């Protein structure tokens, strides 16, 4: 396995450990076990746990950028629906994402990771807000729609369902809820 794919497999293993056991159990030993390597091998790719968590946050950021940049030729309504669906699918494939986003380690123990994630979420929110603004300008959504508030509600659709899904030990299909969530949201937008 080459260096890039080994590094990626370690990141994926760390996200999997987060999903299965949560942030308190994110140890190099647990990650190594999940990746099928020795814990010493992890240190060939990452200086420490913070370096690994930084890579996880960068991966999440990259995924969100890809999701929000897709379908640029579609209508704003279709783009938002697709973003909602793709975001729920991303979380469902990577249950560790909600757990890292809401972990004390990220929120309290490491200011640089907190800032990096805040920047990621703000960038995401700005893109969602811009799509809502475009929908208002094109008269697809109500003219009195507050695009910023709508972007927060949009994030809330994802966040609240991810939390319930995580708390219920992933007992239902998150992505199966996409259509119903979008239909409910759409009623307030038009």
Secondary structure by P-SEA (a helix, b strand, c coil): ccaaaaaaaaaaaaaaaaaccccccccaaaaaaaacccaaaaaaccccaaaaaaaaaaaaaaaaaaaaaccccccaaaaaaaaaaaaaaaaaaccaaaaaaaccccccccaaaaaaaaaaaaaaaaaaaaaaaaaaaacccccccaaaaaaaaaaaaaaaaaaaaaaaccccccccaaaaaaaaaaaacc
